[in-house]
Amino acid sequence: MSVQIKPRILLTKTLPLAAQKRIESFDKIELIHWKDGVIPRGELLNLVKGVDGLLCMITDEIDEEVIETAGNQLKVVSTMSVGYDHVSTAALKSRSIPLGYTPGVLTDAVADLAVLLVLAAARRLREGISAVLNGDWITWSPTWLLGSQLTDKTIGIVGFGRIGLGTAKRLKPFLGSNGKIVYAGRTVKKEAEEVDAKKVEFDVLIKEADVVIISCSLTEETRGMFNYEVFKKMKRSVILVNIARGSMINQPDLVHALSENRLGAVALDVTTPEPLSPNDELLKFKNVTVIPHLGSATLETRTAMANIAIDNLLAGIKGEKLPYQVEFN
């Protein structure tokens, strides 16, 4: 009797509890599980050898070397993320290896966080918390820590996909009768009618918007698109929020603009690099709020993402079409 060899799966991080138990329950696979934080490059290259499937995270650089090292038996790469700029699609395409991703399920969580960041920046939340913790809260004053409200303001959203639309829906009630929403992107979105949002050119958006929210995909075209020249065109009172990828912003240029008081406030869920050093120059500005990439960080969303990533992985191992498969250009 021949012994059936189990497919070998490399999981580069621990999943939320229910999803982790699920993947560990499969007795027809051999699970290789890296449990201790970000998997070092050397360990990744060592453990990926001979695997049939790879379930990775945005913290893993899955490039040509990793895919080549895995070997010809590699059948699928599944990333627990919507973005997949950390994976070499060219290397996978050349080998006809499918890539799974997790779209749709994190819309609500990220859109909620976008609103949180807008309001935190507008109402100077970081400075208020610091005042309490540092003993600077001495008395109430009619002129202390005055922020701004969103009534009658213009919200500009760069990238109007699911998350951009979800953010717009949440912010619209704050705007009052004279506020408006504009967006910049490649195409006119019919869904924008739901919030009376108008498509405008990028240059118009950055000049007119009181709040600019970055919500587009990272591509070679969008990488570093928010640079010093763009910051110079913005209102000096503008609130800039990034919920997409840190690389959308030229960070040294952002520091330069902040040093010249060119921006009202900045709130970032994503930075370059991640994690950001506590000594980073960006954090020296009181009007900058940075949180550690928490966009999809709810138990509900991360569990759903993990289960989709598992479904994609299992389908790929079986040679089936992935439920959520990246279509390579």
N, C-alpha and C positions, 0 to 999 in steps of 0.2 A: 504494500500500500504506500502510495506516495504521500509525503507530508506537504500540505499546502502552506506556502510561505505567506505570512501576513504582510499586508502593505505597511510600510514604515512611515510614520507621520512625525514631523517636527513641529512642536508648538513652542513659540519663542517667549511666551509670558503666561502667567496664570489668568484664567478667565473668571468672570463673576461666578459665584458659587454654583448656581444651578447649571450653568453651561459647562463649567469645569467637571461637575459630576457626570454630566451627559457624555462628554467626550471620553472620560475615563471609563465609562460603562461599556464601551464598544470592545467586545472581546475578539473581534475579527481584524483589529488593527494593532500594530505595535506602536505605542505612543512614546515619543521622546520629548520630554517636557523640561524646558529651561525655566527654573522657578525664581532665580535670584536677580531681579531687576533687569536692566537692559543687557541682552546677551552680548558679550564682547565679540569683536570681529573674528578673532582667532577661534573662539568656541563655535561661532556660527558656521565658519568654514569647515570646522572639524565635524560638527554634528549633522550638517546638511548632506554629507556624503552618503549616497545610496538611498536617500529618502524618496518615497513615491509622492508625498504631498507635503506642502509647507503652509502652516497657518501662522502668518506674521502680523506685525503691528507697524504703525507709522514710524516707530523708532528704529526699525530695521532697514538697513540699506540693502535691498535685494537687487544687486546689479549683475552685470555679465559674469563676473567672477563667481558669485554665489551660485548662479544658475548653472554655469559650466561645471563647478565643483560638485554640485548635486548629482550629476550624471544623467545618462540617457533615459533612465527609468522614471525620471520626474514627470508626473502626469498633471499636476495642478499646483498653482500658487493661489492662496486665499488670504486676502488682507482684511483685517477687522477695522475697516475705515472706508469712508466715502472717497477721499482723495487717494490717489495711487502714484503720486510723483516720486515716491521712495522706491518704486519698482521699475526695473528696466522693461518696459513694454516691448521695446525692439528686440531684446534678447529672447523674450517669451514668444513673440510673434515668429521669429526666425526658426523656432523649434516647435511651433504649433502647440504650445502649452497654454491652456486657458488661464485667465486671471479672474478671480472672483472678488467682489467688493460688496459694500453694505449700504446702498443708497436708500433714501426715503425714511428710514426709521429714526434718524436723529434730528429731523426737521424741528420738532417741537422743542426739544431740549436746547438746541443751539439758538433758535429764535428767542426762547425765553432768556437765555444768557445775554443775547445781544441787547435786549431791552434793559436788562440789569446793568450792563456796562454803560449804555447811554445815560441812564438815570444817575448812576454812580458818578460819572464824569460831570454831568450837568449840575448836580447838587453837591459836588466837592466832597464826596463820601470819604475818600482816603484822608483828606485833611481833617475832617471831622473826627474820624476814628483816632487818628494820631493825636489830636488835641486832647481827647479823653484819656488815652493811654499815657501821654507824656505830661499830664497835669497842666496843660495850657488852657483848659476850660475853667475860666475864673468866674465869669458871670454872663448873663444874657445881654446881648447888644443888638440894636436894630441894624447895625451895619457890618456885623461880623460873619464871615464865611458865606457871603451872599453868592448863590449860584444863579442858574437860569432855569426857566421852565420851558416846556416845549410848545406851549400855546402859540399859535400863529407862526410857527417856525416851518422851515423847509427841510425835509428829510431827504437826503440823497443816498441811494443804495447802488453800489457798484456790483453788478451781478444780480439778476432778478430771477434766480431759480427757486426751488422749493423753500430754501432758508430765507432768501431775500423777501419772497412773498409773505412767508410766515412772520418775519420781523415787521414788515409793513402793516400787516393786519393787527399786530399787537400795539404798534405805535400810533396808528391812526386816531384812536380815541383821545390821545393826549393833545392832538394838534388844534382842536377847536375848529371853528367855522372858516378861519382864514389860513389855516396851515395847509401844506401840500406835500406830496411825495413825488419825487422824480427818480428815475433810474437810468443807468447807463449799461448797455450791453450790446451784443451783436444783433439781436433781433427784437422786434416788437412782441411783447408778451400779452396775449389775449387775457390772461388771468389778472393782469394789472388793472383791468376794469373793475375788479372786485374792491379795490381800494382807491380808485380814481387816480392811479399813478400814471405819470406821463413819461415817455421815453425822451431823453435829451442826449446830446453829445457829451462826452466825458468832460470836455473843457467847460461846458456850460454848467454841468453839475458841480464841479469843484469850485466854481466861482460863486454860485448862487446858494448852495446848501449851507444851512446852519449846523447840520449834523451830517457827516459823511460816514457811511458804514461799508466796509469792504467785505463782500460776500461772494466773490467770484472764485473760480477754479484757478489754481496755479498752473500757468503754462509759460513757455518761453516769452510769450507776448506780454503776460501780466507780471512776470517776475520783476521786482524793483520798480513797478510803474508809479508808485508813490515816492517821488524823489523831491529834491529841493526846489526844482522848477515848479513842480505841482504845488508844493506847500506855499510857495510865494503867491500863487494865484488864489489861494483860499482866503476866506474871511479870517481876520485875526481873532475872532471870537469862536471859530469853528470847533466843534467837537468831532474828533476822529476816532472811530472804533474799528478794530480789526478782529473779525471772527473767522477768517479764512486760513491763511498761511502767513507766517512771519516774513517770508521772502517777498511778499507783495510790497513790503515797505523797505526802502533803502534806509536802514537804521542809522548809520552815521549822518545821513542827510536829515533825518528826523531830529536827531540830537542838535544838529546845527540850527534847524528852524526853531526848535524850542528855546535854544539859547538866545535867539533874537526875538522871543515873545511873538512868534508868528502864528501860534495856535492857541486856542482858548483852553482846550483840555484834550487829553488822549487816554483812551482805555483799550487795552490789548489783552486778548486771550491767547495770542500767539506771538512769538518773538523769534529772532535769529541771534544766537542759537537758542535751543531749548535743552536743558534749563538755562535760564538767564542768571548770570552771576549776581549775587546780592550787591556787589561793588560796581555793577555796570553803570555807566554814566547816565543811561536813560532813567534810572531810578532816583537820581538826584533831584529831578524836577517834581515839585509838589503837585503839579497838575497832571501827572501821569499815573494812571492806575494799571497795574499789570497783575494778571492772575495766571496760574500755571496750566493753560490749555485744558480748561474744564468744560468746553462746549458741549460735549456729549456725555458728560459725567453725571448721569443719573443711573440708578440701579436698573430702572426699567429699560432705558435706552441701551446701555452697555450690554445687558443680558440679551436683548433683541439682536444687537449687532453681532454678538458672539455666536448666537444660534444660526444666524444667516451665514456667518463665516464657516461654521461647521457644515451646514447644508451644502454650501459651495464646495467645500473640501471633499465631502463624501461623494458628491456627484462626479467630481473630477476623477477621483480614484476609480470609480466604476466606468469611466469613459462616457458619461452622460453629459448633456448640456447643463451648464451651471445655472441655478435659479437666477442669480444676479452675476452676469458675466460681462466684463469689459469688452466692448467691441473695438478691436484694434483698427486704426486707420490704415 
